[in-house]
Amino acid sequence: MKKVNIEQTNNLEFGKVFEDAFELYKKIFLQLLLGILVVAVIAGAIYFVVFFALFGNIFEQAVTDPDDFAALSQSWPYLLKTSLLGFVLGLLVAPISAGFYKMCEVGYRNETPEIGILFRYYKQPYFNHIIVAASIVAIVTLAITLPTQYFGLAFIQVPLSIIISVLTLCIYPLIIFRDYDGVEAIKDSIRIGGKHFLMILLLLIVGFICSMIGLVACLIGVLFTLPFIYTMMFSIYHNIVNIEETSDIDLIGTPENED
């Protein structure tokens, strides 16, 4: 593990981070878009198959008896089942989330990332660390959001989700670029997020708005702007922790050495 000295991490400059994110977006937009579409199809298919298996004709009930459906959607069994489904699906795609960071890193080095990079981290030594980190974050998030949803305080979930996003942004990069284990990655990501909280928050908000600009023109337009959020997250990490200090494991993790 190549430990990050939190106190010596670089201060973020809004203009530089935004410029880096936009330049990277222009380089690998197509690869990121294809990756997003592949993940959306796979994850969407899994979600709806399992959802229908768990809830049967719930959509028909929503149409025929909206009041009963509204009560059902606030019940603990329904909330627990949907949360469990989201939890499992989140774990399944967690290595892919790490793969998007790797795609950005490859693009940053002026190389063309392949879609297969998204699935690289289903292999060891990274897989266990990613799953551990994703599980801890998901459990903590559910422990906070489930009660707020049950008691009709869903509006609190938005600021809580934003705070969690800021504090956990560096988890996957620390694992795949610095050889952190899951627990240590969470600890240092929180410390990094805490130190640079306001600037990370501002950049994520701007990145999210830019990634959603496609909705203004037409719904399909969002496909062309959504990849920007990934280049923004990578650029935030890169400007805080120099990506040039790549892990030794990652350097030797070429396709021919991974088999």
C-alpha positions in Angstrom: 0.0 0.0 0.0 1.3 3.4 -0.9 0.0 5.6 1.9 -1.3 9.0 1.1 -0.1 11.8 3.3 -3.4 13.6 3.8 -1.8 16.8 5.1 0.3 17.1 1.9 -2.5 16.5 -0.6 -2.9 19.3 -3.2 -5.5 22.0 -2.8 -8.1 22.0 -5.5 -8.3 24.8 -8.0 -11.8 24.9 -9.6 -10.7 26.1 -13.0 -7.9 23.5 -13.4 -10.1 20.6 -12.2 -12.9 21.6 -14.5 -10.5 22.0 -17.5 -8.9 18.6 -16.8 -12.3 17.0 -16.6 -13.5 18.5 -19.9 -10.3 17.7 -21.8 -10.5 14.1 -20.5 -14.2 14.0 -21.5 -13.3 15.0 -25.0 -10.7 12.2 -25.2 -12.7 9.2 -24.0 -16.3 10.3 -24.3 -17.3 7.5 -26.6 -15.7 4.7 -24.5 -17.4 6.0 -21.4 -20.7 6.3 -23.1 -20.4 2.7 -24.4 -19.5 1.6 -20.8 -22.5 3.4 -19.3 -24.8 1.7 -21.8 -23.4 -1.8 -21.2 -23.7 -1.3 -17.4 -27.2 0.1 -17.7 -28.5 -2.8 -19.8 -27.0 -5.4 -17.5 -27.9 -3.8 -14.2 -31.4 -2.8 -15.4 -32.1 -6.3 -16.6 -31.0 -7.8 -13.3 -32.9 -5.3 -11.2 -36.3 -5.7 -13.0 -36.1 -9.5 -13.1 -35.4 -9.7 -9.4 -37.9 -6.9 -8.6 -40.7 -8.7 -10.3 -39.8 -11.9 -8.6 -40.0 -10.2 -5.2 -43.0 -8.0 -5.7 -45.1 -9.8 -8.3 -48.0 -7.7 -9.6 -47.1 -4.6 -7.6 -47.4 -2.4 -10.6 -50.9 -3.6 -11.3 -51.8 -2.9 -7.7 -50.4 0.7 -8.0 -52.9 1.3 -10.8 -55.9 -0.4 -9.4 -55.5 0.7 -5.8 -53.2 3.6 -5.4 -54.0 4.2 -1.7 -53.1 0.6 -0.8 -49.9 0.8 -2.8 -48.9 4.1 -1.1 -49.3 2.3 2.3 -47.4 -0.7 1.1 -44.5 1.4 -0.2 -44.1 2.8 3.3 -44.2 -0.5 5.1 -41.0 -2.1 6.6 -41.2 -5.3 4.5 -41.3 -3.3 1.3 -38.6 -0.9 2.3 -36.3 -3.8 3.5 -36.8 -5.8 0.3 -36.1 -2.8 -2.0 -33.1 -1.9 0.2 -31.8 -5.4 0.1 -32.2 -5.5 -3.7 -30.4 -2.2 -4.0 -27.7 -3.4 -1.7 -27.0 -6.6 -3.7 -27.1 -4.8 -7.0 -24.7 -2.1 -5.6 -22.2 -4.8 -4.7 -22.5 -6.4 -8.1 -21.6 -3.2 -9.9 -19.1 -1.8 -7.4 -16.1 -3.3 -9.3 -17.4 -1.6 -12.5 -17.5 1.7 -10.7 -13.8 1.2 -10.0 -13.4 0.3 -13.6 -14.7 3.7 -14.7 -11.8 5.4 -12.7 -9.4 3.1 -14.5 -10.8 4.0 -17.9 -10.3 7.7 -17.0 -6.7 7.0 -15.9 -5.9 5.2 -19.2 -7.4 8.1 -21.1 -5.4 10.6 -19.0 -2.3 8.8 -20.2 -3.4 9.4 -23.8 -4.2 5.8 -24.4 -7.5 4.4 -25.7 -9.4 2.5 -22.9 -11.1 -0.7 -23.8 -14.6 -1.6 -22.5 -13.1 -4.7 -20.9 -11.3 -2.5 -18.4 -14.7 -2.0 -16.6 -14.6 -5.7 -15.6 -10.9 -5.8 -14.6 -11.6 -5.5 -10.9 -13.7 -8.6 -10.6 -10.3 -10.2 -10.2 -8.0 -10.3 -7.2 -6.3 -8.6 -5.4 -8.8 -5.7 -5.8 -12.2 -7.5 -5.7 -12.3 -8.3 -2.0 -11.2 -4.8 -1.0 -13.8 -3.2 -3.2 -16.6 -5.4 -1.9 -15.7 -4.8 1.7 -15.6 -1.0 1.1 -18.9 -1.0 -0.8 -20.6 -3.2 1.8 -19.6 -0.9 4.7 -20.7 2.3 2.9 -24.0 0.7 1.8 -24.8 -0.6 5.3 -24.0 2.8 6.9 -26.1 4.6 4.2 -29.1 2.3 4.7 -28.9 2.7 8.5 -29.3 6.4 7.9 -31.8 6.5 5.0 -34.2 3.7 5.9 -35.5 5.3 9.1 -35.8 8.7 7.4 -37.8 7.2 4.6 -40.1 5.2 6.9 -40.9 8.2 9.0 -41.6 10.4 6.0 -38.4 12.4 6.1 -37.2 11.4 2.7 -36.1 15.1 2.0 -33.2 14.5 4.4 -31.8 11.8 2.1 -30.6 14.3 -0.5 -28.2 16.3 1.6 -27.1 13.1 3.4 -26.4 11.4 0.0 -24.4 14.5 -1.1 -22.3 14.4 2.1 -21.6 10.7 1.7 -20.7 11.2 -2.0 -18.1 13.8 -1.0 -16.6 11.7 1.8 -16.4 8.4 -0.2 -15.3 9.8 -3.6 -11.7 8.6 -3.2 -12.4 5.0 -2.0 -12.1 3.2 -5.2 -9.1 5.2 -6.6 -7.2 4.5 -3.3 -7.9 0.8 -3.7 -6.9 0.4 -7.4 -4.2 3.0 -7.6 -2.7 2.9 -4.1 -3.3 -0.7 -3.1 -5.4 0.2 -0.1 -7.6 -2.4 1.6 -11.3 -1.6 1.9 -11.3 -0.3 5.5 -8.2 1.9 5.1 -9.6 3.3 1.8 -12.8 4.4 3.6 -10.8 6.0 6.5 -8.5 8.0 4.2 -11.2 8.9 1.7 -13.2 10.4 4.6 -10.1 12.3 5.7 -9.5 13.6 2.2 -13.1 14.5 1.7 -13.2 16.3 5.0 -10.1 18.3 4.3 -11.3 19.4 0.8 -15.1 19.2 1.5 -16.4 22.5 0.1 -14.4 22.4 -3.1 -15.2 18.7 -3.8 -18.9 19.5 -3.1 -18.8 22.5 -5.5 -17.1 20.5 -8.2 -19.5 17.5 -7.9 -22.5 19.8 -8.1 -21.2 21.5 -11.2 -20.2 18.2 -12.7 -23.7 16.8 -12.0 -25.3 19.8 -13.6 -23.1 19.5 -16.7 -23.8 15.8 -16.9 -27.5 16.5 -16.9 -27.5 19.3 -19.5 -28.6 16.8 -22.1 -32.0 16.7 -20.4 -32.7 20.3 -21.4 -32.5 19.6 -25.2 -34.1 16.1 -25.2 -34.0 13.1 -23.0 -31.6 11.2 -25.2 -29.2 14.1 -25.0 -28.2 13.1 -21.5 -26.4 10.1 -22.9 -23.9 12.5 -24.4 -23.3 14.6 -21.3 -23.6 11.9 -18.5 -19.9 10.7 -19.0 -18.7 14.1 -17.8 -19.5 13.2 -14.2 -16.9 10.3 -14.4 -14.2 12.5 -15.8 -15.0 15.1 -13.1 -14.7 12.5 -10.3 -11.4 11.3 -11.6 -10.0 14.8 -12.1 -10.9 15.7 -8.5 -9.0 12.6 -7.2 -6.1 13.3 -9.6 -5.7 16.9 -8.5 -5.7 15.9 -4.9 -3.6 12.8 -5.1 -1.1 12.7 -8.0 -2.1 9.9 -10.3 1.4 9.6 -11.6 2.3 7.6 -8.4 0.6 4.5 -9.8 0.7 1.3 -7.8 3.2 -1.4 -8.7 0.4 -4.0 -8.9 -1.5 -1.9 -11.4 1.5 -1.4 -13.5 2.0 -5.1 -13.9 -1.7 -5.8 -14.2 -1.6 -6.0 -18.0 -4.0 -8.4 -19.7 -1.2 -10.9 -20.4 -0.2 -10.9 -16.8 -3.7 -11.1 -15.3 -4.6 -14.6 -16.6 
